């Protein structure tokens, strides 16, 4: 079986907002109507006949009607329902006999309302996402898109109506994508996001939605559709949407799983010089090198060194170098690089956080060595043990200043507070000041967990 490399980091929630079905929500209730599937399909056939007519097919109005009917076929099953709709309002609208169940998806709990034409997944008293269960016509939105395009091709004078129609198509694709993502159908969600992006690129709208194409790339890659994942991520990169280097990472994952491993490595070698602090790039590139018995993971270091030589005052490059040294277990070099990063940019949260974190890693390693020492039975051995213990405590203490700086820069980051709590607890008997610090960060940590 071919080995598949998956994401190092957890999948992030998409940045795109939940699109709403076309409905006026100003009154706070849903206008959910019954769907007559046969009537809708008959209307589609009527419009199909119109565009098949030699004379009528030459008119933009014919194609507009065709597009509108197919958009309605896609939208009608979910019309009037949207993310944020109150759960009680939904129940009162669709009727108390609607069957419900509680489900857990990806660790999240939902109460699902199985309505006539859709399933509504609720949490915290409101709809979180919706999945249509009634299909009037498969790929109706694709047909609508093509028909709106044809109408505009025949007569640019209908631009305003085409713009409105394509915007509706785009929003419904996003709406569908969010629902498919919610139930774990990632390749299908990717396709919907990409089609939303396609609509945004139409000349009438002419505003490429980079978030949608990036979401498509992530969904396809995580869902194992590496062919489309590569297509989508390359599209995002053409638009210079890099997401802090994540596009390099996802492109490499797709290439790797398409048995283009050397290309995958080369992509990350470029990515690490541009985004040297991206943890996914660092860890995956190290993994690629470790898998190849003819490669040395330390070969990554000269790549970043060359970037530093070109831009020595770039603190992010020094931080990236420190992260690489830390991953390779060279903690002294890691600390030195991170200290340089902090000196170049004292207000960088990540430089301070990782410097403190690496001091903790060093202290933990020193403590492991200390625990290997035999119980001291003479003065000389006791002196050596005491010095080793002092080195351990000094390393722990060295973490406090950068972690406190990180806390000051971002007081909402619980990971920083947790580390400060733990290290101050260890050193709390050293002084009254250290005991006070422990009390402070312990109280903060407990309050942040609530």
C-alpha positions, -999 to +999 in steps of 0.1 A: +000+000+000+013+034-009+022+055+021+003+087+024+017+117+042-009+138+059-010+172+075+013+179+104-010+206+118-047+203+125-070+215+098-079+251+103-114+264+100-120+282+068-117+319+066-147+323+043-179+334+060-210+312+060-230+324+030-267+327+035-295+314+012-313+343-003-338+353+024-347+385+043-338+379+079-347+413+092-378+400+110-359+371+127-379+343+112-374+319+083-397+318+053-392+281+045-415+269+018-425+235+006-407+222-025-427+207-053-400+187-071-421+176-101-433+211-107-398+224-105-385+198-129-413+206-153-402+243-152-367+232-160-379+213-190-398+243-202-367+264-200-346+237-217-371+238-246-367+275-249-329+275-253-333+247-278-355+269-300-334+284-328-349+319-324-353+321-287-318+308-281-305+340-297-320+362-270-302+370-237-335+370-219-341+334-227-308+324-212-314+346-181-347+328-175-330+295-180-303+304-155-327+317-129-348+286-131-318+264-125-305+286-097-340+283-081-338+245-085-306+245-065-317+270-039-353+261-032-345+231-010-326+254+014-343+287+008-351+305+040-326+286+062-293+301+071-265+298+097-274+317+128-311+310+125-325+303+160-331+267+167-365+273+182-376+294+152-365+266+129-385+240+149-416+263+149-413+268+112-408+233+100-430+216+126-426+197+158-428+164+141-394+169+124-372+140+135-340+149+154-309+132+166-277+141+184-245+134+165-208+139+170-187+149+141-149+155+144-153+158+181-181+184+179-216+177+191-246+187+170-284+184+173-296+176+138-331+185+125-340+162+096-364+185+077-382+176+045-355+190+022-325+196+043-307+186+075-299+215+099-270+210+122-274+231+154-253+241+184-256+268+210-292+272+201-288+281+165-281+266+131-244+261+124-246+246+089-271+230+065-270+201+041-296+198+014-312+164+011-336+171-018-320+173-052-342+187-079-315+186-106-279+174-102-254+202-109-281+228-113-257+255-102-233+245-130-261+249-155-271+282-140-235+295-142-232+285-179-265+301-187-257+334-170-224+334-190-243+328-222-267+356-215-239+380-209-221+368-241-253+375-262-259+409-246-236+428-222-266+450-215-279+424-191-247+427-170-265+439-139-289+409-138-260+385-146-239+400-118-268+394-094-273+359-106-237+349-105-234+364-070-262+342-059-246+312-075-213+320-057-229+324-023-249+292-027-217+273-036-201+286-004-232+277+016-231+242+002-193+239+008-197+248+045-223+221+050-203+195+032-172+205+052-193+201+084-203+165+077-167+156+066-172+154+028-140+172+021-135+166-016-171+176-023-166+207-002-135+215-021-154+213-054-180+237-041-154+262-029-136+261-062-169+267-081-175+297-059-141+309-068-149+303-105-180+325-103-160+352-086-135+352-115-163+357-141-157+390-161-190+404-148-178+400-111-141+402-118-129+399-082-112+366-077-119+353-042-086+339-031-100+326+002-124+303-017-097+288-039-074+284-009-102+267+010-107+244-020-070+235-020-071+227+018-103+206+016-091+186-014-057+179+001-070+169+035-097+149+018-071+129-002-080+144-036-044+153-045-049+159-082-075+187-075-056+198-044-026+205-066-047+223-092-064+245-066-032+253-046-013+263-077-042+286-086-040+302-052-002+307-056-007+323-090-029+349-072-001+353-046-022+339-018+004+323+004-013+321+039+020+324+057+036+297+036+008+272+039+003+270+002+039+257-002+031+231+024-002+219+008+014+218-026+042+197-013+017+173+003-001+169-030+031+163-050+044+138-025+012+117-026+012+119-064+047+102-063+064+134-072+086+134-041+116+153-054+093+180-066+076+181-032+110+185-015+120+213-040+088+232-032+095+232+005+131+242-001+118+274-018+091+278+008+115+276+038+135+306+025+104+327+021+086+315+053+113+301+076+090+301+106+063+280+091+062+249+113+045+227+087+072+235+062+100+229+087+087+196+100+077+182+067+110+191+050+128+175+079+106+144+074+114+143+037+151+144+044+149+118+071+131+094+048+159+097+022+189+078+035+211+097+010+200+131+025+211+149+056+185+169+074+212+195+083+213+203+046+184+226+053+205+249+074+226+263+045+193+272+026+183+295+055+218+308+060+219+320+024+186+338+030+200+354+061+231+365+043+209+384+018+188+399+046+207+397+079+183+421+098+153+399+091+143+385+125+119+359+110+148+342+092+168+340+124+138+326+142+133+301+115+169+290+118+164+286+155+133+265+150+153+242+126+182+239+151+156+230+178+140+203+157+174+189+150+182+188+188+209+215+187+194+236+215+224+259+221+224+270+184+186+273+185+188+296+215+215+317+199+195+322+167+163+330+186+181+355+208+192+372+176+156+372+164+144+388+197+172+415+195+161+424+160+124+425+168+118+427+206+080+430+200+077+397+181+055+374+201+067+342+184+104+350+188+100+355+225+076+326+229+099+301+211+130+314+229+113+307+262+100+274+250+135+263+239+150+273+273+124+250+288+134+222+264+171+227+273+162+226+310+142+194+305+172+178+287+196+189+315+172+175+341+171+141+322+209+140+324+208+150+361+185+121+368+211+097+354+237+107+380+242+082+408+233+093+443+262+114+456+282+095+483+311+120+488+317+157+488+330+158+452+300+140+438+277+162+459+294+193+445+290+180+409+253+171+416+246+205+431+262+223+401+241+202+377+210+210+396+219+247+395+223+245+357+189+229+354+172+256+375+191+284+357+179+270+324+143+270+337+147+305+351+161+317+317+127+309+302+108+333+324+119+367+309+111+358+272+078+341+282+068+371+302+076+393+273+055+370+251+026+372+276+028+410+275+026+410+238-003+385+237-021+381+270-048+359+255-024+330+246-030+304+272+000+283+261+023+311+274+005+314+307+006+276+312+044+275+307+049+304+331+027+287+357+047+255+354+082+270+355+073+294+384+058+264+403+091+246+399+111+276+412+085+289+437+107+280+467+136+301+453+121+334+465+090+352+475+089+369+442+089+336+423+061+324+446+041+355+438+047+349+401+034+313+404+002+325+422-003+351+395+000+328+365-018+299+382-048+322+388-046+335+352-044+300+338-074+288+358-095+318+347-085+313+311-096+276+312-131+285+322 
